[in-house]
Amino acid sequence: MGVMETLAPNGDAINFPIEEGQFVVPVGIEAEMVDSIDRGGTRIYSWPKAIVDLYHDEIVRRLYREQHFLFLLGLLMCLATVAIDVIFNPAMVKEGVTLRVLGVAPLTILGLYAGARGWTHLLAFCVGAAPIAFIAVIVHLAVHLPPDIAPRYLLATTLLVGLANIMLPYSLRGLVIFDVTALLVTAAMLTLNGIATLAYHADTVFIFILVAAATLPIAARFEKFRQNNFLLTLRARISSRELLKANRALIKLSKTDPLTGIPNRRCFEHEFDTSIIAPGERGRAADQIGLMMIDLDHFKAFNDAHGHQAGDSCLKLVAHSLVDIFDEVGGIVARYGGEEFIAAVRMRDSAAINATAEDVRQIVASVLTPVSQSDRSLVTASIGVGIAPASAMLAREELIEMADAALYSGKDGGRNRVEVVEAEAAFSIRP
């Protein structure tokens, strides 16, 4: 198992680019799942799988967020150690610079390229491989120094492994693999110069092991803090999501008639201003705006004869029939109150609005018909229509007054009819 396979605590690697920013809580992760972590223990292996997967994604996000800083820090350390070469080993300054350029720079460039392309495995490998290559360069240069200076030079390897354990975005398992690999590389570079060289620097290797062992618990502690912070953030985001969901539900309830499920008067007022008065690019200055007041005839008598439950069912049937009609013509409809509905359309001419109103009257009459020889409808509607040119920019209240006047005229004229009042003329269309 390589370093690039140990990003996640269970060894699973993730091979897709993650954009910067906070994580989004997927659907299916609920507050109860976070609560179960508190009850069942905080070890990540006891977490629900969905939360573990989300935490793995967060680890990868951290890798992408910190890659530039890590590579830049590594390059700066490489350049800084050139000054040490000048002081302790001036004869090998040129070789030291060459080894740094050939050993560390390609891994840095490759890592940055992998990060830009979203190659997570390769990026994770380069993040760990670059400091190990740097350690190899230090060891190679150290063995060519005088015996009294080399141990002090080799101590830089312990500094590197200590910093890596604190800063690399790996899981604890990944850091252990990194430390073991760095130790093996250090031992191999010393052994290449003879077993005696390895034995001579055994104390330095021992210090290397002590530093790695001492910093791993610190890294584990930091990882625990990150996990706790992740859970706190997750809980907060779940709460925010639930609050947003509740707010949306409240907004929907505030705009929806509870009985029929269609928009209410408040929603109609908003949609009238945004969809009818100001329809955007689809609107034409020559359009006509029609507002309809639709009132069910003798509905109180229907309720008394068939019961309020039947009356409610009738209102629902009529409401959904109206929605079908006005959706088809690009209009809006809402329950206005009681057995009254309000609707609005924007069309090319008055004739089209009149035809739509007549379609509405016929549809309402066909909603409930008795099973008998008679074709008389159980429920009918009187419809008052107010029509005005869109260019006139009449207020909604003025159109409602016109439609109300037409409705009362229709009621007085015998009901089950369409009565129309236009801004410049008044006329009626009878069934």
C-alpha positions as CSV (number, residue, x, y, z in Angstrom):
1,M,0.0,0.0,0.0
2,G,1.5,3.3,-1.1
3,V,1.3,6.7,0.5
4,M,-1.2,7.9,-2.1
5,E,-3.6,5.1,-1.0
6,T,-3.7,6.3,2.6
7,L,-5.5,9.6,2.4
8,A,-8.5,8.1,4.1
9,P,-8.4,6.5,7.5
10,N,-9.5,3.1,6.1
11,G,-7.1,3.2,3.2
12,D,-9.6,4.1,0.5
13,A,-8.3,6.7,-1.9
14,I,-10.6,9.1,-3.8
15,N,-9.7,9.9,-7.4
16,F,-11.6,13.0,-8.3
17,P,-11.0,16.7,-8.0
18,I,-12.6,18.6,-5.2
19,E,-13.4,22.3,-5.4
20,E,-12.3,24.6,-2.7
21,G,-14.9,25.6,-0.1
22,Q,-17.1,24.0,2.5
23,F,-18.6,20.6,1.9
24,V,-22.3,20.1,1.1
25,V,-24.3,17.7,3.2
26,P,-25.7,15.0,0.9
27,V,-29.3,13.9,1.0
28,G,-29.7,11.0,3.4
29,I,-27.3,12.2,6.1
30,E,-29.5,13.2,9.1
31,A,-28.8,14.6,12.5
32,E,-29.6,11.2,14.0
33,M,-26.6,9.7,12.3
34,V,-24.3,12.3,14.0
35,D,-26.1,11.6,17.3
36,S,-25.3,7.9,16.9
37,I,-21.6,8.8,16.8
38,D,-21.9,10.5,20.2
39,R,-23.7,7.4,21.6
40,G,-21.5,4.7,20.0
41,G,-18.1,6.2,20.3
42,T,-16.0,8.7,18.4
43,R,-13.6,6.3,16.6
44,I,-14.0,6.9,12.9
45,Y,-14.4,3.2,12.3
46,S,-17.6,3.2,14.3
47,W,-19.1,6.1,12.2
48,P,-22.0,5.5,9.7
49,K,-20.6,4.8,6.3
50,A,-22.2,7.8,4.7
51,I,-20.5,10.1,7.2
52,V,-17.1,8.3,6.8
53,D,-17.4,8.8,3.0
54,L,-18.1,12.5,3.5
55,Y,-15.1,12.8,5.9
56,H,-12.9,11.1,3.3
57,D,-14.0,13.7,0.8
58,E,-13.1,16.4,3.3
59,I,-9.6,15.0,3.6
60,V,-9.2,15.2,-0.1
61,R,-10.4,18.8,-0.1
62,R,-7.8,19.5,2.5
63,L,-5.1,18.1,0.2
64,Y,-6.3,20.3,-2.7
65,R,-6.5,23.4,-0.4
66,E,-3.0,23.0,1.0
67,Q,-1.1,21.6,-2.0
68,H,0.4,24.9,-3.1
69,F,1.5,25.8,0.4
70,L,3.1,22.5,1.0
71,F,5.0,22.5,-2.3
72,L,6.1,26.1,-1.8
73,L,7.3,25.4,1.7
74,G,9.3,22.4,0.4
75,L,11.0,24.5,-2.3
76,L,11.8,27.2,0.2
77,M,13.4,24.7,2.6
78,C,15.4,23.3,-0.3
79,L,16.7,26.8,-1.2
80,A,17.4,27.5,2.5
81,T,19.6,24.4,2.9
82,V,21.8,25.6,0.0
83,A,23.1,28.1,2.5
84,I,24.0,25.3,4.8
85,D,25.9,23.6,2.0
86,V,27.9,26.8,1.5
87,I,28.9,26.9,5.2
88,F,29.6,23.2,5.9
89,N,30.3,21.7,2.5
90,P,31.3,24.4,-0.1
91,A,32.9,21.8,-2.3
92,M,29.6,20.1,-3.0
93,V,27.4,23.2,-3.4
94,K,27.0,22.7,-7.1
95,E,26.3,19.0,-6.7
96,G,23.8,19.8,-3.9
97,V,21.9,22.3,-6.1
98,T,21.8,19.9,-9.0
99,L,20.5,17.0,-6.8
100,R,17.8,19.3,-5.4
101,V,16.7,20.5,-8.8
102,L,16.7,17.0,-10.3
103,G,15.3,15.2,-7.2
104,V,12.8,17.5,-5.7
105,A,11.7,20.0,-8.3
106,P,10.3,17.4,-10.8
107,L,8.1,15.9,-8.0
108,T,6.9,19.4,-7.1
109,I,6.1,20.4,-10.7
110,L,4.4,17.0,-11.2
111,G,2.4,17.4,-8.0
112,L,1.2,20.9,-9.0
113,Y,0.2,19.6,-12.5
114,A,-1.7,16.6,-10.9
115,G,-3.5,19.0,-8.6
116,A,-4.5,21.2,-11.6
117,R,-5.8,18.2,-13.5
118,G,-7.6,16.7,-10.5
119,W,-5.4,13.5,-10.3
120,T,-5.8,12.9,-6.6
121,H,-3.7,9.7,-6.3
122,L,-0.7,11.3,-8.1
123,L,-1.0,14.5,-6.1
124,A,-1.1,12.6,-2.8
125,F,2.0,10.6,-3.9
126,C,4.0,13.7,-4.9
127,V,3.1,15.5,-1.6
128,G,4.8,12.7,0.3
129,A,7.5,11.8,-2.3
130,A,9.0,15.3,-2.5
131,P,10.2,15.5,1.2
132,I,11.5,11.9,1.0
133,A,13.5,12.9,-2.1
134,F,14.8,15.9,-0.2
135,I,15.8,13.6,2.7
136,A,17.7,11.4,0.3
137,V,19.6,14.4,-1.0
138,I,20.5,15.5,2.5
139,V,21.8,12.0,3.5
140,H,23.8,11.8,0.3
141,L,25.5,15.1,1.0
142,A,26.0,14.4,4.7
143,V,28.0,11.2,4.1
144,H,30.6,13.2,2.1
145,L,31.1,15.6,5.0
146,P,33.8,15.2,7.7
147,P,32.6,12.7,10.4
148,D,32.3,15.5,13.0
149,I,30.0,17.6,10.9
150,A,27.9,14.9,9.2
151,P,25.7,14.0,12.2
152,R,24.7,17.6,12.6
153,Y,23.8,17.8,8.9
154,L,21.8,14.6,9.2
155,L,19.7,16.1,11.9
156,A,17.9,18.0,9.2
157,T,16.2,14.7,8.3
158,T,14.6,14.5,11.7
159,L,13.3,18.1,11.3
160,L,11.8,17.2,8.0
161,V,10.0,14.1,9.3
162,G,8.8,16.0,12.3
163,L,7.3,18.8,10.2
164,A,5.8,16.2,7.7
165,N,4.0,14.4,10.5
166,I,2.4,17.7,11.6
167,M,1.6,19.2,8.2
168,L,1.0,16.5,5.6
169,P,-2.7,15.9,4.9
170,Y,-2.6,12.2,5.4
171,S,-4.3,9.9,7.8
172,L,-2.4,8.4,10.7
173,R,-1.8,5.3,8.7
174,G,-0.5,7.3,5.8
175,L,1.9,9.2,8.1
176,V,3.2,5.9,9.5
177,I,3.9,4.7,6.0
178,F,5.6,8.0,5.1
179,D,7.8,7.7,8.2
180,V,8.8,4.1,7.5
181,T,9.5,5.0,3.9
182,A,11.7,8.0,4.9
183,L,13.5,5.8,7.4
184,L,14.2,3.1,4.9
185,V,15.4,5.7,2.3
186,T,17.7,7.2,5.0
187,A,19.1,3.8,5.9
188,A,19.5,2.8,2.3
189,M,21.4,5.9,1.4
190,L,23.8,5.4,4.4
191,T,24.2,1.7,3.5
192,L,25.2,2.5,0.0
193,N,28.3,4.0,1.5
194,G,29.0,0.8,3.4
195,I,27.6,-0.9,6.5
196,A,30.2,0.9,8.6
197,T,28.7,4.2,7.6
198,L,25.2,3.0,8.7
199,A,26.7,1.8,12.0
200,Y,28.6,5.1,12.5
201,H,25.4,7.1,12.1
202,A,23.2,4.7,14.1
203,D,22.6,7.3,16.7
204,T,21.2,9.7,14.1
205,V,18.9,7.0,12.8
206,F,17.8,6.4,16.4
207,I,17.0,10.1,16.8
208,F,15.1,10.0,13.5
209,I,12.9,7.1,14.9
210,L,12.4,9.0,18.2
211,V,11.3,12.2,16.5
212,A,8.9,10.2,14.2
213,A,7.5,8.3,17.2
214,A,7.1,11.5,19.2
215,T,5.4,13.5,16.5
216,L,2.9,10.8,15.4
217,P,0.8,11.1,18.6
218,I,0.7,14.9,18.0
219,A,-0.5,14.2,14.5
220,A,-3.1,11.8,15.8
221,R,-4.2,14.5,18.2
222,F,-4.6,17.0,15.5
223,E,-6.5,14.5,13.4
224,K,-8.9,14.0,16.3
225,F,-9.4,17.7,16.5
226,R,-10.1,17.8,12.8
227,Q,-12.6,14.9,13.1
228,N,-14.4,16.7,16.0
229,N,-14.5,19.9,14.0
230,F,-15.8,18.1,11.0
231,L,-18.6,16.6,13.2
232,L,-19.5,20.0,14.6
233,T,-19.6,21.5,11.2
234,L,-21.6,18.7,9.9
235,R,-24.1,19.0,12.7
236,A,-24.4,22.8,12.1
237,R,-24.9,22.3,8.3
238,I,-27.6,19.6,8.9
239,S,-29.3,22.0,11.3
240,S,-29.1,24.8,8.6
241,R,-30.4,22.5,6.0
242,E,-33.3,21.5,8.2
243,L,-34.0,25.1,9.0
244,L,-33.9,26.0,5.3
245,K,-36.2,23.1,4.5
246,A,-38.7,24.3,7.2
247,N,-38.5,27.9,6.0
248,R,-39.3,26.7,2.4
249,A,-42.2,24.6,3.7
250,L,-43.5,27.7,5.6
251,I,-43.1,29.8,2.5
252,K,-45.0,27.2,0.5
253,L,-47.7,27.1,3.1
254,S,-48.0,30.8,3.1
255,K,-48.5,30.8,-0.6
256,T,-50.7,27.7,-0.9
257,D,-54.4,27.3,-0.1
258,P,-54.5,24.5,2.5
259,L,-57.8,22.9,1.2
260,T,-57.2,22.8,-2.6
261,G,-53.4,22.9,-2.7
262,I,-53.4,25.6,-5.4
263,P,-51.9,29.1,-4.9
264,N,-53.7,31.4,-2.5
265,R,-54.6,35.1,-2.9
266,R,-51.2,36.3,-1.6
267,C,-49.3,34.1,-4.1
268,F,-51.6,35.3,-6.9
269,E,-50.7,38.9,-6.1
270,H,-47.0,38.2,-6.4
271,E,-47.3,36.1,-9.6
272,F,-49.6,38.7,-11.2
273,D,-46.9,41.3,-10.8
274,T,-44.0,39.1,-12.0
275,S,-45.7,36.8,-14.6
276,I,-48.5,38.8,-16.0
277,I,-47.6,42.5,-15.7
278,A,-43.9,42.0,-16.3
279,P,-43.5,38.8,-18.3
280,G,-40.0,39.7,-19.6
281,E,-39.0,39.0,-23.2
282,R,-42.2,37.1,-24.0
283,G,-44.3,40.2,-23.3
284,R,-45.6,42.4,-26.1
285,A,-46.8,46.0,-25.6
286,A,-50.0,45.2,-27.7
287,D,-51.0,42.4,-25.4
288,Q,-54.3,42.4,-23.5
289,I,-54.4,41.4,-19.8
290,G,-57.5,39.6,-18.5
291,L,-58.4,39.1,-14.9
292,M,-61.2,36.7,-14.0
293,M,-63.3,36.4,-10.9
294,I,-64.7,32.8,-10.9
295,D,-67.6,32.2,-8.5
296,L,-69.4,28.8,-8.1
297,D,-73.1,29.3,-8.4
298,H,-75.4,28.3,-5.4
299,F,-72.5,26.6,-3.6
300,K,-74.1,27.0,-0.2
301,A,-77.1,25.0,-1.5
302,F,-74.7,22.4,-2.8
303,N,-73.1,22.1,0.6
304,D,-76.4,21.8,2.3
305,A,-77.6,19.1,0.0
306,H,-74.5,17.0,-0.2
307,G,-72.5,17.9,2.9
308,H,-69.4,19.9,3.6
309,Q,-67.1,17.0,2.8
310,A,-68.6,16.8,-0.7
311,G,-68.3,20.6,-0.9
312,D,-64.6,20.4,-0.1
313,S,-64.1,17.6,-2.7
314,C,-66.0,19.8,-5.3
315,L,-63.7,22.7,-4.6
316,K,-60.6,20.5,-5.0
317,L,-61.9,19.2,-8.3
318,V,-62.7,22.6,-9.6
319,A,-59.3,24.0,-8.4
320,H,-57.3,21.4,-10.2
321,S,-59.4,21.7,-13.4
322,L,-58.7,25.5,-13.3
323,V,-54.9,24.9,-12.8
324,D,-54.9,22.6,-15.9
325,I,-56.6,25.3,-18.0
326,F,-54.5,28.2,-17.0
327,D,-51.2,26.2,-17.1
328,E,-51.9,25.4,-20.7
329,V,-52.5,29.1,-21.7
330,G,-49.7,30.4,-19.5
331,G,-51.9,32.1,-17.0
332,I,-52.2,31.9,-13.2
333,V,-55.1,30.9,-10.9
334,A,-55.6,31.0,-7.2
335,R,-58.3,30.4,-4.6
336,Y,-59.6,33.9,-3.7
337,G,-61.8,32.8,-0.7
338,G,-64.8,30.5,-0.1
339,E,-66.1,29.2,-3.4
340,E,-64.4,32.0,-5.4
341,F,-61.3,31.8,-7.5
342,I,-59.2,34.4,-9.3
343,A,-57.2,34.0,-12.5
344,A,-55.3,36.2,-14.9
345,V,-53.9,35.7,-18.4
346,R,-51.9,37.8,-20.9
347,M,-52.9,37.2,-24.5
348,R,-52.7,38.9,-27.9
349,D,-56.3,40.1,-28.0
350,S,-59.6,40.2,-26.1
351,A,-61.1,37.5,-28.1
352,A,-58.6,34.9,-26.9
353,I,-59.3,36.0,-23.3
354,N,-63.0,35.7,-23.8
355,A,-62.6,32.2,-25.3
356,T,-60.5,31.1,-22.3
357,A,-63.1,32.4,-19.9
358,E,-65.8,30.4,-21.8
359,D,-63.6,27.3,-21.7
360,V,-63.4,27.8,-17.9
361,R,-67.2,28.0,-17.6
362,Q,-67.7,24.8,-19.6
363,I,-65.0,22.9,-17.7
364,V,-66.5,23.8,-14.3
365,A,-69.9,22.7,-15.5
366,S,-68.5,19.4,-16.5
367,V,-66.7,18.7,-13.3
368,L,-69.8,17.2,-11.5
369,T,-72.7,15.9,-13.5
370,P,-75.5,13.6,-12.1
371,V,-75.8,10.0,-13.2
372,S,-79.2,10.3,-14.7
373,Q,-81.1,11.2,-17.8
374,S,-80.6,14.9,-17.0
375,D,-77.5,16.6,-18.2
376,R,-77.8,19.5,-15.7
377,S,-74.5,20.1,-13.9
378,L,-74.4,19.9,-10.2
379,V,-72.1,22.9,-10.1
380,T,-71.7,25.8,-12.4
381,A,-69.7,29.1,-12.3
382,S,-70.3,32.7,-13.1
383,I,-67.3,34.4,-14.4
384,G,-66.5,38.1,-14.5
385,V,-63.6,39.3,-16.7
386,G,-61.8,42.6,-16.6
387,I,-59.7,43.3,-19.7
388,A,-57.3,46.1,-20.3
389,P,-54.3,46.7,-22.6
390,A,-51.0,45.8,-21.1
391,S,-49.7,49.2,-22.1
392,A,-52.3,50.8,-19.9
393,M,-50.5,49.4,-16.8
394,L,-53.7,49.3,-14.8
395,A,-53.3,48.4,-11.2
396,R,-54.4,44.9,-10.1
397,E,-57.0,46.4,-7.9
398,E,-58.6,48.2,-10.8
399,L,-58.8,45.0,-12.8
400,I,-60.3,43.2,-9.8
401,E,-63.0,46.0,-9.6
402,M,-63.8,45.6,-13.3
403,A,-64.0,41.8,-12.9
404,D,-66.1,42.1,-9.8
405,A,-68.5,44.4,-11.6
406,A,-68.8,42.0,-14.5
407,L,-69.3,39.0,-12.0
408,Y,-72.2,40.7,-10.2
409,S,-73.7,41.6,-13.6
410,G,-73.5,37.9,-14.6
411,K,-75.0,36.8,-11.3
412,D,-77.9,39.2,-11.8
413,G,-78.3,38.0,-15.4
414,G,-78.9,34.4,-14.4
415,R,-75.6,32.8,-13.4
416,N,-73.6,30.2,-15.3
417,R,-72.3,32.8,-17.7
418,V,-69.3,34.9,-18.7
419,E,-69.6,38.6,-18.4
420,V,-66.8,40.9,-19.7
421,V,-65.8,44.5,-18.9
422,E,-63.1,46.1,-21.0
423,A,-61.2,49.2,-20.1
424,E,-62.7,51.1,-23.1
425,A,-66.0,49.2,-23.6
426,A,-68.4,46.8,-21.9
427,F,-70.0,43.8,-23.4
428,S,-71.1,40.3,-22.4
429,I,-70.8,36.8,-23.8
430,R,-73.6,34.5,-22.8
431,P,-73.5,30.7,-22.8
